Amino acid sequence: MSRHALRFGMRPLFLLCLTSCLAPPPTEPQARPGDDGSSRPADTGATGPFDTGSDDSGGGIGGASSGGAGDEGGTGGEGGDDEGGTGGAGGDPTTGSGGSGGPIGTGTATVGAVSYAYHVPACAVAAGPSPVLFTQHGQGGTGAGMVTQWTSLADAECFIVIGQGSQSGNGWNFNTDVEGLGTLLEEVEALWDIDTDRRILHGYSAGAHWGYVVGLANSATFGGLIVYAGAMNYAESYGVWPDGTQGSIPVAIGHGTADTVVPYAYAQQAEGALSAAGWPVELWAVEGGSHAYDRDHQAAAWAFVMAHID
C-alpha cells in the first residue's frame, strides 16, 4: 500500500462506503459565480453547494461554481504582504523528506492519473526542508488557477505550492481523488525536500468542503488546514468530525460575509465547533465579500497555521 494511503473518516482509503450508505448533507439555495467571479441568480433546479455527487465509486463533492472560472475568478487582494516574508528560515532537517531534483519555478506535470500544477520559489529550495501547500480548486476550476492565487505569498514566505486537479475535472471524489492526493504527496516529497511537519492542505469552495473531510481525517499527515468559502457539514455527515480525526491541527477559515452560495454562517458554525473542541482555529471575515476567492486573508492565515504547528 502507498506510504501515503490517506484515510476517509475511520475507514482506510480503499474501504470507502458507497454514497448509498451515507446520509446526504443539507442543501441550500445556490447562486453560481460567473466567469468574472461575480454572482448571477441560481439556475432553476439547482441543488445547492452540498451535492453528494453522482460517482458511485465512493461519493464526492460538487462545489458551488459549476460553470464559471471558479478559483480563477477571485478579485480581492494583492497576494499577501510581500514585505512580511520571513526570508525563508529553513525547516528542521530531521523532518525533511530528502527529495531532490525537482524543478524550480512554475509549471504543470502529471503522476499516474493525477495532473497538478506547481510553484517552487528558489528560496524554498535553498532554505532547506520546505513547507508545502496543497491547494484544491472549486468545481469547474483548475489546480493551476489555484496555484496562481498563492504565488506572491509563496515567493515572500518561501514555501512550495501544489495544485491538484480533480480527476473528473469538476467536483472531488472520495476514492480516486483521495488516492490521487496520496500519490501526489509521494511524488512531491521525492522531487523536493519537504518539511513533513509542515504539509498544509488548502481548499476553496468544493475544494474546501472536501478539504474539511480529507484534512481532518488525515490530521496526522497534514500539519494545518486552510479553507475559503467552505462548510464542515460533510466532515460531520461522513463521520469524520468529531470522532474520525487523528488529533487537532490549526485550522484557518476565510469567508465572505455576503456569500450567497455558501453562506457565512457555515464558517461561523465550523469555527464554533472546532473552538469548542479545543482546536486552534481562526476565522477571517471578508466584509461584503461574495463567493469569489479573495486573497486578502492568505498572509494572516498562513502565519496563523505556521505559528500553531508543534
C-alpha positions in Angstrom: 0.0 0.0 0.0 1.2 3.5 -0.7 3.2 5.2 2.1 0.6 8.0 2.0 -2.6 5.9 1.8 -4.8 8.7 3.1 -7.9 7.8 5.1 -11.5 8.9 4.8 -13.1 9.1 8.2 -12.4 5.9 10.2 -12.0 3.8 7.0 -8.8 3.3 5.0 -8.9 4.7 1.6 -9.7 1.5 -0.2 -12.7 0.6 2.0 -14.8 3.6 1.4 -18.6 3.3 1.8 -20.7 3.9 -1.3 -22.8 7.0 -1.5 -26.0 5.0 -0.8 -25.0 4.3 2.8 -24.0 7.9 3.6 -26.5 10.4 5.0 -26.7 13.3 2.4 -25.5 16.7 3.7 -28.1 19.5 3.8 -28.8 21.6 0.7 -29.0 25.3 0.3 -30.3 27.6 -2.4 -27.4 28.4 -4.8 -26.1 31.2 -6.8 -23.4 30.4 -9.3 -20.3 32.5 -9.9 -19.9 33.8 -13.4 -16.7 33.7 -15.4 -15.6 37.1 -14.0 -16.0 35.8 -10.4 -19.3 37.7 -9.8 -22.6 36.0 -8.9 -25.6 35.5 -11.1 -29.0 34.1 -10.0 -29.3 30.5 -9.3 -30.2 28.2 -12.2 -33.7 26.6 -12.0 -33.5 23.3 -10.2 -30.0 23.9 -8.7 -29.4 21.6 -5.7 -27.1 23.8 -3.9 -23.4 23.7 -2.8 -23.7 20.4 -0.9 -24.4 17.9 -3.7 -23.1 14.4 -2.9 -22.0 13.8 -6.5 -23.1 11.1 -8.8 -20.0 8.9 -8.9 -20.9 5.5 -7.3 -17.2 4.7 -6.8 -17.2 6.4 -3.4 -19.1 9.6 -3.5 -17.7 13.1 -4.0 -18.3 16.8 -3.6 -19.5 19.0 -6.4 -18.8 22.6 -5.4 -20.7 25.8 -5.8 -19.2 27.1 -9.0 -20.1 24.5 -11.7 -20.0 26.7 -14.7 -17.7 29.6 -14.1 -14.0 30.2 -13.7 -14.2 29.1 -10.1 -10.9 29.6 -8.4 -9.6 31.9 -11.1 -12.5 34.3 -10.6 -11.2 35.8 -7.4 -10.8 39.6 -7.4 -9.6 40.5 -4.0 -6.1 41.1 -2.5 -2.7 41.6 -3.8 -1.4 38.1 -3.0 -0.3 38.9 0.6 2.1 41.3 2.0 5.4 40.8 0.2 7.2 42.8 2.9 6.1 40.4 5.6 8.2 37.4 4.3 10.5 35.7 6.6 13.2 35.3 4.0 13.0 31.5 4.2 14.3 30.4 7.6 15.0 26.7 6.8 13.0 23.9 8.2 14.2 21.2 10.6 16.4 18.9 8.5 15.3 15.9 10.6 11.8 16.3 9.2 12.8 16.7 5.6 11.6 14.2 3.0 15.0 14.2 1.4 13.7 14.7 -2.1 15.8 16.4 -4.8 16.0 17.2 -8.5 12.6 18.8 -8.8 12.2 21.9 -11.0 12.3 25.5 -9.7 9.7 27.9 -11.0 6.1 27.4 -12.2 4.8 24.6 -14.3 2.4 21.6 -14.7 3.0 17.9 -14.6 1.3 14.5 -14.2 1.9 11.5 -12.0 -0.2 8.5 -12.8 -3.7 9.7 -13.3 -3.1 12.9 -11.4 -2.5 16.2 -13.1 -1.0 19.0 -11.0 0.5 22.5 -11.1 3.4 23.7 -9.0 5.1 26.8 -8.0 8.6 26.3 -6.4 10.4 29.5 -5.3 14.2 29.3 -5.4 14.3 30.4 -1.8 12.1 27.4 -0.7 14.7 25.0 -2.1 17.7 26.9 -0.8 16.4 27.2 2.7 16.3 23.5 3.5 13.2 21.4 4.1 10.4 23.5 2.7 6.8 23.8 3.9 4.3 22.8 1.1 0.7 23.9 0.5 -1.6 21.5 -1.4 -4.4 23.7 -2.8 -7.7 22.2 -4.0 -9.8 24.1 -6.5 -13.5 24.8 -6.7 -15.9 23.0 -9.0 -15.1 24.0 -12.6 -11.7 25.3 -11.5 -8.1 24.1 -12.0 -5.1 23.3 -10.0 -3.1 25.9 -12.0 -5.7 28.6 -11.2 -5.4 28.0 -7.5 -1.5 28.0 -7.6 -1.7 31.4 -9.3 -3.6 32.7 -6.3 -0.7 31.8 -3.9 2.4 32.6 -5.9 3.1 36.0 -4.4 2.8 34.8 -0.8 4.8 31.7 -1.6 7.7 33.8 -3.0 7.6 36.1 0.1 7.4 33.3 2.7 9.5 30.6 0.8 7.1 27.7 0.5 6.1 25.3 -2.3 2.6 25.4 -3.7 1.0 22.3 -5.4 -2.4 22.5 -7.1 -4.0 19.1 -7.7 -6.6 18.8 -10.5 -9.6 16.6 -9.7 -9.7 13.6 -11.9 -13.2 14.4 -13.1 -12.2 18.0 -13.8 -15.2 19.1 -11.8 -16.0 18.1 -8.2 -13.9 16.0 -5.9 -14.3 12.2 -5.4 -13.6 10.4 -2.1 -11.9 7.4 -3.8 -10.0 8.5 -6.9 -9.1 12.0 -5.8 -8.1 10.9 -2.2 -5.9 8.2 -3.7 -4.6 10.7 -6.2 -3.6 13.1 -3.4 -1.7 10.2 -1.7 0.2 9.6 -4.9 0.9 13.3 -5.3 2.3 13.5 -1.8 4.8 10.8 -2.6 5.7 12.5 -5.9 6.3 15.9 -4.3 8.3 14.5 -1.5 10.6 12.7 -3.9 11.1 15.7 -6.1 11.7 18.3 -3.4 12.9 18.3 0.2 9.6 18.8 2.0 9.3 19.6 5.7 6.9 16.7 6.6 5.7 18.6 9.7 4.5 21.5 7.6 2.3 20.0 4.9 -0.7 22.2 4.7 -4.0 21.4 2.9 -6.0 24.3 1.4 -9.3 24.3 -0.3 -11.7 26.7 -1.9 -15.5 26.1 -2.3 -15.8 22.5 -3.4 -12.2 22.0 -2.5 -12.9 23.4 1.0 -15.8 21.1 1.6 -13.6 18.2 0.5 -10.6 19.6 2.4 -12.5 19.6 5.7 -13.2 15.9 5.3 -9.8 14.8 4.0 -7.7 17.2 6.1 -9.4 16.4 9.4 -9.4 12.7 8.7 -5.7 12.8 7.9 -4.6 15.3 10.5 -1.5 13.2 11.3 -0.4 13.8 7.7 -1.3 17.5 7.3 0.1 20.0 9.8 -2.6 22.5 9.2 -5.8 23.3 7.2 -6.8 26.5 5.4 -10.2 26.8 3.8 -12.1 29.5 2.0 -15.8 29.6 1.3 -16.4 26.0 2.6 -18.6 24.2 5.0 -17.7 21.5 7.6 -21.0 19.7 7.1 -19.5 17.0 5.0 -17.0 16.1 7.7 -19.8 15.8 10.2 -22.2 13.9 7.8 -19.4 11.4 6.8 -18.4 10.6 10.4 -15.0 12.4 10.3 -16.0 15.1 12.8 -15.6 14.9 15.7 -14.6 11.2 16.2 -12.7 10.4 13.0 -9.8 12.7 13.2 -6.2 11.9 14.1 -5.8 14.8 16.6 -6.0 18.5 16.5 -4.3 20.8 13.9 -4.6 24.5 13.3 -7.5 25.5 11.1 -7.7 28.9 9.3 -11.1 29.8 7.8 -11.7 32.6 5.4 -15.2 33.5 4.2 -17.1 36.4 2.6 -19.8 37.8 4.7 -22.1 38.4 1.7 -21.6 34.9 0.2 -24.9 33.7 -1.1 -23.6 30.4 -2.4 -22.1 29.1 0.8 -23.5 31.5 3.5 -21.1 32.9 6.0 -23.0 31.2 8.8 -21.3 27.9 7.8 -17.9 29.4 8.6 -19.2 30.6 12.0 -20.5 27.1 12.7 -17.2 25.5 11.8 -15.2 28.0 14.0 -17.6 27.3 16.9 -17.3 23.5 16.6 -13.5 23.5 16.3 -13.1 26.0 19.1 -15.4 24.1 21.4 -13.3 21.0 20.9 -10.1 22.9 21.7 -8.6 23.1 18.2 -6.6 26.2 17.3 -8.9 28.0 14.9 -9.2 31.5 13.4 -11.9 33.0 11.2 -11.2 35.8 8.9 -14.4 37.6 7.6 -14.1 39.3 4.3 -16.6 42.1 4.8 -19.1 42.3 2.0 -17.2 39.5 0.2 -19.1 37.2 -2.3 -18.3 33.6 -3.1 -15.4 34.7 -5.3 -12.0 33.8 -3.9 -10.3 36.6 -2.0 -6.5 36.6 -1.3 -6.6 39.2 1.5 -6.8 36.5 4.2 -3.9 34.4 3.0 -0.9 36.1 4.7 -2.6 36.1 8.1 -3.9 32.5 7.6 -0.5 31.2 6.7 1.1 32.9 9.6 -1.5 31.6 12.0 -1.1 28.0 10.8 2.7 28.2 10.9 2.7 29.6 14.4 0.5 26.8 15.7 2.3 23.8 14.3 4.1 21.9 17.1 
